[in-house]
Amino acid sequence: MVKFFNNDKGFGFITEEGSNTDHFVHISGLVDEIREGDKAEYTLTEGKKGLNAVNVKVI
């Protein structure tokens, strides 16, 4: 689920279902426009500071 996303700054965080783990998402990793509270599917990839969500789609 999308925990937070700021369109002006182009980033946010997605919380992994069933855990409290947050993953960074950058606007360049979006397939669909997302908003807080949206359920999303995504792929995780290694970034500079940990795992990042990419190919983010609203489900």
CHARMM-style PDB file with segment names, atoms N, HN, CA, C and O in Angstrom:
ATOM      1  N   MET     1       0.849  -1.175   0.000  1.00  0.00      PROA
ATOM      2  CA  MET     1       0.000   0.000   0.000  1.00  0.00      PROA
ATOM      3  C   MET     1       0.897   1.242   0.000  1.00  0.00      PROA
ATOM      4  O   MET     1       1.955   1.259   0.630  1.00  0.00      PROA
ATOM      5  N   VAL     2       0.458   2.271  -0.713  1.00  0.00      PROA
ATOM      6  HN  VAL     2      -0.402   2.257  -1.225  1.00  0.00      PROA
ATOM      7  CA  VAL     2       1.208   3.517  -0.762  1.00  0.00      PROA
ATOM      8  C   VAL     2       1.023   4.237   0.575  1.00  0.00      PROA
ATOM      9  O   VAL     2      -0.083   4.644   0.928  1.00  0.00      PROA
ATOM     10  N   LYS     3       2.110   4.383   1.298  1.00  0.00      PROA
ATOM     11  HN  LYS     3       3.009   4.052   1.011  1.00  0.00      PROA
ATOM     12  CA  LYS     3       2.085   5.028   2.613  1.00  0.00      PROA
ATOM     13  C   LYS     3       2.113   6.548   2.449  1.00  0.00      PROA
ATOM     14  O   LYS     3       1.405   7.272   3.150  1.00  0.00      PROA
ATOM     15  N   PHE     4       2.941   7.020   1.514  1.00  0.00      PROA
ATOM     16  HN  PHE     4       3.516   6.432   0.945  1.00  0.00      PROA
ATOM     17  CA  PHE     4       3.139   8.440   1.304  1.00  0.00      PROA
ATOM     18  C   PHE     4       3.681   8.641  -0.103  1.00  0.00      PROA
ATOM     19  O   PHE     4       4.529   7.867  -0.547  1.00  0.00      PROA
ATOM     20  N   PHE     5       3.214   9.659  -0.816  1.00  0.00      PROA
ATOM     21  HN  PHE     5       2.526  10.288  -0.456  1.00  0.00      PROA
ATOM     22  CA  PHE     5       3.831  10.028  -2.082  1.00  0.00      PROA
ATOM     23  C   PHE     5       3.621  11.512  -2.319  1.00  0.00      PROA
ATOM     24  O   PHE     5       2.496  12.008  -2.253  1.00  0.00      PROA
ATOM     25  N   ASN     6       4.719  12.223  -2.600  1.00  0.00      PROA
ATOM     26  HN  ASN     6       5.633  11.819  -2.654  1.00  0.00      PROA
ATOM     27  CA  ASN     6       4.679  13.652  -2.851  1.00  0.00      PROA
ATOM     28  C   ASN     6       4.979  13.887  -4.333  1.00  0.00      PROA
ATOM     29  O   ASN     6       6.119  13.736  -4.773  1.00  0.00      PROA
ATOM     30  N   ASN     7       3.951  14.257  -5.097  1.00  0.00      PROA
ATOM     31  HN  ASN     7       3.025  14.380  -4.740  1.00  0.00      PROA
ATOM     32  CA  ASN     7       4.125  14.484  -6.532  1.00  0.00      PROA
ATOM     33  C   ASN     7       5.070  15.637  -6.825  1.00  0.00      PROA
ATOM     34  O   ASN     7       5.829  15.581  -7.793  1.00  0.00      PROA
ATOM     35  N   ASP     8       5.038  16.686  -6.001  1.00  0.00      PROA
ATOM     36  HN  ASP     8       4.422  16.731  -5.215  1.00  0.00      PROA
ATOM     37  CA  ASP     8       5.902  17.845  -6.221  1.00  0.00      PROA
ATOM     38  C   ASP     8       7.377  17.479  -6.085  1.00  0.00      PROA
ATOM     39  O   ASP     8       8.212  17.955  -6.854  1.00  0.00      PROA
ATOM     40  N   LYS     9       7.693  16.634  -5.106  1.00  0.00      PROA
ATOM     41  HN  LYS     9       7.015  16.248  -4.482  1.00  0.00      PROA
ATOM     42  CA  LYS     9       9.087  16.239  -4.879  1.00  0.00      PROA
ATOM     43  C   LYS     9       9.458  14.974  -5.651  1.00  0.00      PROA
ATOM     44  O   LYS     9      10.640  14.698  -5.852  1.00  0.00      PROA
ATOM     45  N   GLY    10       8.450  14.199  -6.087  1.00  0.00      PROA
ATOM     46  HN  GLY    10       7.490  14.423  -5.923  1.00  0.00      PROA
ATOM     47  CA  GLY    10       8.694  13.047  -6.941  1.00  0.00      PROA
ATOM     48  C   GLY    10       9.152  11.788  -6.230  1.00  0.00      PROA
ATOM     49  O   GLY    10       9.842  10.957  -6.820  1.00  0.00      PROA
ATOM     50  N   PHE    11       8.773  11.641  -4.967  1.00  0.00      PROA
ATOM     51  HN  PHE    11       8.212  12.316  -4.488  1.00  0.00      PROA
ATOM     52  CA  PHE    11       9.136  10.413  -4.258  1.00  0.00      PROA
ATOM     53  C   PHE    11       8.141  10.106  -3.156  1.00  0.00      PROA
ATOM     54  O   PHE    11       7.300  10.931  -2.800  1.00  0.00      PROA
ATOM     55  N   GLY    12       8.261   8.879  -2.616  1.00  0.00      PROA
ATOM     56  HN  GLY    12       8.944   8.208  -2.905  1.00  0.00      PROA
ATOM     57  CA  GLY    12       7.407   8.470  -1.521  1.00  0.00      PROA
ATOM     58  C   GLY    12       7.828   7.107  -1.010  1.00  0.00      PROA
ATOM     59  O   GLY    12       8.940   6.644  -1.266  1.00  0.00      PROA
ATOM     60  N   PHE    13       6.913   6.469  -0.276  1.00  0.00      PROA
ATOM     61  HN  PHE    13       6.010   6.846  -0.068  1.00  0.00      PROA
ATOM     62  CA  PHE    13       7.200   5.172   0.319  1.00  0.00      PROA
ATOM     63  C   PHE    13       6.001   4.249   0.178  1.00  0.00      PROA
ATOM     64  O   PHE    13       4.851   4.674   0.292  1.00  0.00      PROA
ATOM     65  N   ILE    14       6.289   2.985  -0.069  1.00  0.00      PROA
ATOM     66  HN  ILE    14       7.223   2.639  -0.162  1.00  0.00      PROA
ATOM     67  CA  ILE    14       5.280   1.937  -0.153  1.00  0.00      PROA
ATOM     68  C   ILE    14       5.547   0.964   0.984  1.00  0.00      PROA
ATOM     69  O   ILE    14       6.686   0.551   1.200  1.00  0.00      PROA
ATOM     70  N   THR    15       4.493   0.599   1.712  1.00  0.00      PROA
ATOM     71  HN  THR    15       3.568   0.935   1.536  1.00  0.00      PROA
ATOM     72  CA  THR    15       4.616  -0.363   2.796  1.00  0.00      PROA
ATOM     73  C   THR    15       4.294  -1.752   2.270  1.00  0.00      PROA
ATOM     74  O   THR    15       3.270  -1.962   1.620  1.00  0.00      PROA
ATOM     75  N   GLU    16       5.170  -2.685   2.556  1.00  0.00      PROA
ATOM     76  HN  GLU    16       6.002  -2.514   3.084  1.00  0.00      PROA
ATOM     77  CA  GLU    16       4.973  -4.069   2.126  1.00  0.00      PROA
ATOM     78  C   GLU    16       3.823  -4.673   2.920  1.00  0.00      PROA
ATOM     79  O   GLU    16       3.790  -4.575   4.146  1.00  0.00      PROA
ATOM     80  N   GLU    17       2.878  -5.299   2.218  1.00  0.00      PROA
ATOM     81  HN  GLU    17       2.905  -5.378   1.222  1.00  0.00      PROA
ATOM     82  CA  GLU    17       1.730  -5.911   2.896  1.00  0.00      PROA
ATOM     83  C   GLU    17       2.181  -6.993   3.854  1.00  0.00      PROA
ATOM     84  O   GLU    17       3.057  -7.794   3.527  1.00  0.00      PROA
ATOM     85  N   GLY    18       1.585  -7.020   5.036  1.00  0.00      PROA
ATOM     86  HN  GLY    18       0.874  -6.369   5.302  1.00  0.00      PROA
ATOM     87  CA  GLY    18       1.903  -8.043   6.020  1.00  0.00      PROA
ATOM     88  C   GLY    18       3.149  -7.751   6.838  1.00  0.00      PROA
ATOM     89  O   GLY    18       3.561  -8.576   7.654  1.00  0.00      PROA
ATOM     90  N   SER    19       3.755  -6.584   6.631  1.00  0.00      PROA
ATOM     91  HN  SER    19       3.421  -5.914   5.968  1.00  0.00      PROA
ATOM     92  CA  SER    19       4.929  -6.218   7.437  1.00  0.00      PROA
ATOM     93  C   SER    19       4.971  -4.705   7.604  1.00  0.00      PROA
ATOM     94  O   SER    19       4.151  -3.982   7.040  1.00  0.00      PROA
ATOM     95  N   ASN    20       5.915  -4.251   8.368  1.00  0.00      PROA
ATOM     96  HN  ASN    20       6.582  -4.838   8.826  1.00  0.00      PROA
ATOM     97  CA  ASN    20       6.089  -2.816   8.572  1.00  0.00      PROA
ATOM     98  C   ASN    20       7.256  -2.277   7.755  1.00  0.00      PROA
ATOM     99  O   ASN    20       7.781  -1.207   8.061  1.00  0.00      PROA
ATOM    100  N   THR    21       7.667  -3.002   6.725  1.00  0.00      PROA
ATOM    101  HN  THR    21       7.241  -3.872   6.476  1.00  0.00      PROA
ATOM    102  CA  THR    21       8.803  -2.609   5.912  1.00  0.00      PROA
ATOM    103  C   THR    21       8.373  -1.597   4.856  1.00  0.00      PROA
ATOM    104  O   THR    21       7.447  -1.853   4.085  1.00  0.00      PROA
ATOM    105  N   ASP    22       9.048  -0.445   4.821  1.00  0.00      PROA
ATOM    106  HN  ASP    22       9.800  -0.238   5.447  1.00  0.00      PROA
ATOM    107  CA  ASP    22       8.782   0.580   3.822  1.00  0.00      PROA
ATOM    108  C   ASP    22       9.845   0.525   2.733  1.00  0.00      PROA
ATOM    109  O   ASP    22      11.020   0.274   3.000  1.00  0.00      PROA
ATOM    110  N   HSD    23       9.408   0.764   1.502  1.00  0.00      PROA
ATOM    111  HN  HSD    23       8.454   0.968   1.285  1.00  0.00      PROA
ATOM    112  CA  HSD    23      10.328   0.800   0.371  1.00  0.00      PROA
ATOM    113  C   HSD    23      10.208   2.158  -0.315  1.00  0.00      PROA
ATOM    114  O   HSD    23       9.107   2.655  -0.550  1.00  0.00      PROA
ATOM    115  N   PHE    24      11.354   2.743  -0.629  1.00  0.00      PROA
ATOM    116  HN  PHE    24      12.248   2.339  -0.438  1.00  0.00      PROA
ATOM    117  CA  PHE    24      11.415   4.023  -1.328  1.00  0.00      PROA
ATOM    118  C   PHE    24      10.900   3.850  -2.753  1.00  0.00      PROA
ATOM    119  O   PHE    24      11.189   2.844  -3.402  1.00  0.00      PROA
ATOM    120  N   VAL    25      10.146   4.820  -3.234  1.00  0.00      PROA
ATOM    121  HN  VAL    25       9.911   5.636  -2.706  1.00  0.00      PROA
ATOM    122  CA  VAL    25       9.708   4.829  -4.629  1.00  0.00      PROA
ATOM    123  C   VAL    25       9.950   6.222  -5.201  1.00  0.00      PROA
ATOM    124  O   VAL    25       9.555   7.225  -4.607  1.00  0.00      PROA
ATOM    125  N   HSD    26      10.602   6.272  -6.361  1.00  0.00      PROA
ATOM    126  HN  HSD    26      10.923   5.457  -6.844  1.00  0.00      PROA
ATOM    127  CA  HSD    26      10.860   7.525  -7.066  1.00  0.00      PROA
ATOM    128  C   HSD    26       9.877   7.623  -8.222  1.00  0.00      PROA
ATOM    129  O   HSD    26       9.444   6.605  -8.762  1.00  0.00      PROA
ATOM    130  N   ILE    27       9.534   8.816  -8.592  1.00  0.00      PROA
ATOM    131  HN  ILE    27       9.886   9.642  -8.154  1.00  0.00      PROA
ATOM    132  CA  ILE    27       8.565   9.028  -9.671  1.00  0.00      PROA
ATOM    133  C   ILE    27       8.980   8.325 -10.969  1.00  0.00      PROA
ATOM    134  O   ILE    27       8.124   7.943 -11.767  1.00  0.00      PROA
ATOM    135  N   SER    28      10.276   8.157 -11.180  1.00  0.00      PROA
ATOM    136  HN  SER    28      10.972   8.467 -10.532  1.00  0.00      PROA
ATOM    137  CA  SER    28      10.759   7.478 -12.387  1.00  0.00      PROA
ATOM    138  C   SER    28      10.440   5.980 -12.372  1.00  0.00      PROA
ATOM    139  O   SER    28      10.521   5.321 -13.408  1.00  0.00      PROA
ATOM    140  N   GLY    29      10.076   5.436 -11.191  1.00  0.00      PROA
ATOM    141  HN  GLY    29      10.010   5.971 -10.349  1.00  0.00      PROA
ATOM    142  CA  GLY    29       9.747   4.022 -11.072  1.00  0.00      PROA
ATOM    143  C   GLY    29       8.264   3.724 -11.211  1.00  0.00      PROA
ATOM    144  O   GLY    29       7.836   2.584 -11.029  1.00  0.00      PROA
ATOM    145  N   LEU    30       7.476   4.751 -11.534  1.00  0.00      PROA
ATOM    146  HN  LEU    30       7.824   5.677 -11.682  1.00  0.00      PROA
ATOM    147  CA  LEU    30       6.027   4.572 -11.635  1.00  0.00      PROA
ATOM    148  C   LEU    30       5.585   4.193 -13.035  1.00  0.00      PROA
ATOM    149  O   LEU    30       6.085   4.729 -14.024  1.00  0.00      PROA
ATOM    150  N   VAL    31       4.643   3.265 -13.109  1.00  0.00      PROA
ATOM    151  HN  VAL    31       4.237   2.829 -12.306  1.00  0.00      PROA
ATOM    152  CA  VAL    31       3.948   2.951 -14.352  1.00  0.00      PROA
ATOM    153  C   VAL    31       2.619   3.717 -14.346  1.00  0.00      PROA
ATOM    154  O   VAL    31       2.215   4.282 -15.362  1.00  0.00      PROA
ATOM    155  N   ASP    32       1.950   3.727 -13.191  1.00  0.00      PROA
ATOM    156  HN  ASP    32       2.279   3.267 -12.366  1.00  0.00      PROA
ATOM    157  CA  ASP    32       0.692   4.440 -12.991  1.00  0.00      PROA
ATOM    158  C   ASP    32       0.913   5.565 -11.985  1.00  0.00      PROA
ATOM    159  O   ASP    32       1.846   5.519 -11.183  1.00  0.00      PROA
ATOM    160  N   GLU    33       0.049   6.571 -12.035  1.00  0.00      PROA
ATOM    161  HN  GLU    33      -0.709   6.608 -12.687  1.00  0.00      PROA
ATOM    162  CA  GLU    33       0.065   7.618 -11.020  1.00  0.00      PROA
ATOM    163  C   GLU    33      -0.452   7.013  -9.722  1.00  0.00      PROA
ATOM    164  O   GLU    33      -1.450   6.293  -9.731  1.00  0.00      PROA
ATOM    165  N   ILE    34       0.213   7.296  -8.610  1.00  0.00      PROA
ATOM    166  HN  ILE    34       1.024   7.882  -8.603  1.00  0.00      PROA
ATOM    167  CA  ILE    34      -0.195   6.729  -7.325  1.00  0.00      PROA
ATOM    168  C   ILE    34      -0.541   7.827  -6.335  1.00  0.00      PROA
ATOM    169  O   ILE    34      -0.091   8.967  -6.443  1.00  0.00      PROA
ATOM    170  N   ARG    35      -1.363   7.434  -5.359  1.00  0.00      PROA
ATOM    171  HN  ARG    35      -1.729   6.507  -5.270  1.00  0.00      PROA
ATOM    172  CA  ARG    35      -1.744   8.337  -4.266  1.00  0.00      PROA
ATOM    173  C   ARG    35      -1.687   7.568  -2.958  1.00  0.00      PROA
ATOM    174  O   ARG    35      -1.715   6.337  -2.942  1.00  0.00      PROA
ATOM    175  N   GLU    36      -1.609   8.299  -1.881  1.00  0.00      PROA
ATOM    176  HN  GLU    36      -1.586   9.298  -1.895  1.00  0.00      PROA
ATOM    177  CA  GLU    36      -1.629   7.687  -0.556  1.00  0.00      PROA
ATOM    178  C   GLU    36      -2.836   6.778  -0.424  1.00  0.00      PROA
ATOM    179  O   GLU    36      -3.951   7.158  -0.780  1.00  0.00      PROA
ATOM    180  N   GLY    37      -2.609   5.559   0.096  1.00  0.00      PROA
ATOM    181  HN  GLY    37      -1.703   5.250   0.385  1.00  0.00      PROA
ATOM    182  CA  GLY    37      -3.693   4.614   0.314  1.00  0.00      PROA
ATOM    183  C   GLY    37      -3.937   3.660  -0.834  1.00  0.00      PROA
ATOM    184  O   GLY    37      -4.653   2.673  -0.668  1.00  0.00      PROA
ATOM    185  N   ASP    38      -3.353   3.932  -2.012  1.00  0.00      PROA
ATOM    186  HN  ASP    38      -2.772   4.734  -2.147  1.00  0.00      PROA
ATOM    187  CA  ASP    38      -3.523   3.018  -3.150  1.00  0.00      PROA
ATOM    188  C   ASP    38      -2.848   1.678  -2.864  1.00  0.00      PROA
ATOM    189  O   ASP    38      -1.780   1.632  -2.254  1.00  0.00      PROA
ATOM    190  N   LYS    39      -3.474   0.594  -3.307  1.00  0.00      PROA
ATOM    191  HN  LYS    39      -4.342   0.631  -3.802  1.00  0.00      PROA
ATOM    192  CA  LYS    39      -2.812  -0.707  -3.288  1.00  0.00      PROA
ATOM    193  C   LYS    39      -2.018  -0.797  -4.575  1.00  0.00      PROA
ATOM    194  O   LYS    39      -2.510  -0.443  -5.647  1.00  0.00      PROA
ATOM    195  N   ALA    40      -0.789  -1.273  -4.465  1.00  0.00      PROA
ATOM    196  HN  ALA    40      -0.389  -1.561  -3.595  1.00  0.00      PROA
ATOM    197  CA  ALA    40       0.077  -1.297  -5.644  1.00  0.00      PROA
ATOM    198  C   ALA    40       0.876  -2.583  -5.695  1.00  0.00      PROA
ATOM    199  O   ALA    40       1.158  -3.204  -4.670  1.00  0.00      PROA
ATOM    200  N   GLU    41       1.239  -2.977  -6.926  1.00  0.00      PROA
ATOM    201  HN  GLU    41       1.011  -2.473  -7.759  1.00  0.00      PROA
ATOM    202  CA  GLU    41       2.179  -4.070  -7.118  1.00  0.00      PROA
ATOM    203  C   GLU    41       3.440  -3.447  -7.689  1.00  0.00      PROA
ATOM    204  O   GLU    41       3.389  -2.433  -8.386  1.00  0.00      PROA
ATOM    205  N   TYR    42       4.571  -4.067  -7.386  1.00  0.00      PROA
ATOM    206  HN  TYR    42       4.612  -4.890  -6.821  1.00  0.00      PROA
ATOM    207  CA  TYR    42       5.847  -3.480  -7.769  1.00  0.00      PROA
ATOM    208  C   TYR    42       6.946  -4.522  -7.725  1.00  0.00      PROA
ATOM    209  O   TYR    42       6.764  -5.622  -7.203  1.00  0.00      PROA
ATOM    210  N   THR    43       8.076  -4.162  -8.278  1.00  0.00      PROA
ATOM    211  HN  THR    43       8.224  -3.268  -8.703  1.00  0.00      PROA
ATOM    212  CA  THR    43       9.275  -4.986  -8.244  1.00  0.00      PROA
ATOM    213  C   THR    43      10.292  -4.262  -7.379  1.00  0.00      PROA
ATOM    214  O   THR    43      10.389  -3.036  -7.425  1.00  0.00      PROA
ATOM    215  N   LEU    44      11.044  -5.010  -6.598  1.00  0.00      PROA
ATOM    216  HN  LEU    44      10.964  -6.006  -6.561  1.00  0.00      PROA
ATOM    217  CA  LEU    44      12.092  -4.397  -5.769  1.00  0.00      PROA
ATOM    218  C   LEU    44      13.433  -4.527  -6.467  1.00  0.00      PROA
ATOM    219  O   LEU    44      13.758  -5.571  -7.032  1.00  0.00      PROA
ATOM    220  N   THR    45      14.203  -3.455  -6.418  1.00  0.00      PROA
ATOM    221  HN  THR    45      13.939  -2.607  -5.958  1.00  0.00      PROA
ATOM    222  CA  THR    45      15.541  -3.450  -6.986  1.00  0.00      PROA
ATOM    223  C   THR    45      16.480  -2.762  -5.998  1.00  0.00      PROA
ATOM    224  O   THR    45      16.059  -1.887  -5.240  1.00  0.00      PROA
ATOM    225  N   GLU    46      17.732  -3.153  -6.009  1.00  0.00      PROA
ATOM    226  HN  GLU    46      18.074  -3.864  -6.624  1.00  0.00      PROA
ATOM    227  CA  GLU    46      18.719  -2.588  -5.075  1.00  0.00      PROA
ATOM    228  C   GLU    46      19.066  -1.167  -5.497  1.00  0.00      PROA
ATOM    229  O   GLU    46      19.426  -0.921  -6.648  1.00  0.00      PROA
ATOM    230  N   GLY    47      18.956  -0.237  -4.556  1.00  0.00      PROA
ATOM    231  HN  GLY    47      18.664  -0.437  -3.620  1.00  0.00      PROA
ATOM    232  CA  GLY    47      19.317   1.161  -4.798  1.00  0.00      PROA
ATOM    233  C   GLY    47      20.507   1.549  -3.947  1.00  0.00      PROA
ATOM    234  O   GLY    47      21.104   0.699  -3.286  1.00  0.00      PROA
ATOM    235  N   LYS    48      20.858   2.822  -3.957  1.00  0.00      PROA
ATOM    236  HN  LYS    48      20.373   3.513  -4.495  1.00  0.00      PROA
ATOM    237  CA  LYS    48      22.008   3.324  -3.196  1.00  0.00      PROA
ATOM    238  C   LYS    48      21.845   3.124  -1.696  1.00  0.00      PROA
ATOM    239  O   LYS    48      22.820   2.876  -0.987  1.00  0.00      PROA
ATOM    240  N   LYS    49      20.594   3.233  -1.210  1.00  0.00      PROA
ATOM    241  HN  LYS    49      19.801   3.433  -1.786  1.00  0.00      PROA
ATOM    242  CA  LYS    49      20.359   3.154   0.235  1.00  0.00      PROA
ATOM    243  C   LYS    49      19.421   2.008   0.608  1.00  0.00      PROA
ATOM    244  O   LYS    49      18.741   2.079   1.632  1.00  0.00      PROA
ATOM    245  N   GLY    50      19.377   0.968  -0.199  1.00  0.00      PROA
ATOM    246  HN  GLY    50      19.929   0.911  -1.030  1.00  0.00      PROA
ATOM    247  CA  GLY    50      18.504  -0.162   0.105  1.00  0.00      PROA
ATOM    248  C   GLY    50      17.596  -0.477  -1.063  1.00  0.00      PROA
ATOM    249  O   GLY    50      17.839  -0.055  -2.194  1.00  0.00      PROA
ATOM    250  N   LEU    51      16.545  -1.227  -0.774  1.00  0.00      PROA
ATOM    251  HN  LEU    51      16.348  -1.570   0.144  1.00  0.00      PROA
ATOM    252  CA  LEU    51      15.632  -1.654  -1.824  1.00  0.00      PROA
ATOM    253  C   LEU    51      14.681  -0.522  -2.241  1.00  0.00      PROA
ATOM    254  O   LEU    51      14.155   0.212  -1.404  1.00  0.00      PROA
ATOM    255  N   ASN    52      14.480  -0.407  -3.552  1.00  0.00      PROA
ATOM    256  HN  ASN    52      14.908  -1.004  -4.232  1.00  0.00      PROA
ATOM    257  CA  ASN    52      13.572   0.586  -4.118  1.00  0.00      PROA
ATOM    258  C   ASN    52      12.456  -0.133  -4.875  1.00  0.00      PROA
ATOM    259  O   ASN    52      12.675  -1.178  -5.488  1.00  0.00      PROA
ATOM    260  N   ALA    53      11.272   0.442  -4.821  1.00  0.00      PROA
ATOM    261  HN  ALA    53      11.094   1.291  -4.323  1.00  0.00      PROA
ATOM    262  CA  ALA    53      10.143  -0.083  -5.593  1.00  0.00      PROA
ATOM    263  C   ALA    53      10.195   0.521  -6.997  1.00  0.00      PROA
ATOM    264  O   ALA    53      10.308   1.737  -7.154  1.00  0.00      PROA
ATOM    265  N   VAL    54      10.112  -0.343  -8.019  1.00  0.00      PROA
ATOM    266  HN  VAL    54      10.020  -1.331  -7.892  1.00  0.00      PROA
ATOM    267  CA  VAL    54      10.059   0.110  -9.412  1.00  0.00      PROA
ATOM    268  C   VAL    54       8.929  -0.627 -10.122  1.00  0.00      PROA
ATOM    269  O   VAL    54       8.372  -1.584  -9.585  1.00  0.00      PROA
ATOM    270  N   ASN    55       8.594  -0.182 -11.324  1.00  0.00      PROA
ATOM    271  HN  ASN    55       9.046   0.595 -11.760  1.00  0.00      PROA
ATOM    272  CA  ASN    55       7.470  -0.762 -12.079  1.00  0.00      PROA
ATOM    273  C   ASN    55       6.205  -0.776 -11.230  1.00  0.00      PROA
ATOM    274  O   ASN    55       5.481  -1.771 -11.191  1.00  0.00      PROA
ATOM    275  N   VAL    56       5.948   0.336 -10.553  1.00  0.00      PROA
ATOM    276  HN  VAL    56       6.536   1.145 -10.584  1.00  0.00      PROA
ATOM    277  CA  VAL    56       4.825   0.442  -9.622  1.00  0.00      PROA
ATOM    278  C   VAL    56       3.530   0.662 -10.387  1.00  0.00      PROA
ATOM    279  O   VAL    56       3.402   1.612 -11.160  1.00  0.00      PROA
ATOM    280  N   LYS    57       2.551  -0.248 -10.156  1.00  0.00      PROA
ATOM    281  HN  LYS    57       2.655  -1.020  -9.528  1.00  0.00      PROA
ATOM    282  CA  LYS    57       1.245  -0.198 -10.795  1.00  0.00      PROA
ATOM    283  C   LYS    57       0.165  -0.262  -9.725  1.00  0.00      PROA
ATOM    284  O   LYS    57       0.296  -0.987  -8.739  1.00  0.00      PROA
ATOM    285  N   VAL    58      -0.894   0.497  -9.925  1.00  0.00      PROA
ATOM    286  HN  VAL    58      -1.000   1.087 -10.726  1.00  0.00      PROA
ATOM    287  CA  VAL    58      -2.051   0.437  -9.015  1.00  0.00      PROA
ATOM    288  C   VAL    58      -2.844  -0.809  -9.327  1.00  0.00      PROA
ATOM    289  O   VAL    58      -3.084  -1.130 -10.491  1.00  0.00      PROA
ATOM    290  N   ILE    59      -3.262  -1.532  -8.255  1.00  0.00      PROA
ATOM    291  HN  ILE    59      -3.067  -1.272  -7.309  1.00  0.00      PROA
ATOM    292  CA  ILE    59      -4.104  -2.720  -8.468  1.00  0.00      PROA
ATOM    293  C   ILE    59      -5.473  -2.513  -7.863  1.00  0.00      PROA
ATOM    294  OT1 ILE    59      -6.323  -3.401  -7.940  1.00  0.00      PROA
TER     295      ILE     59
END
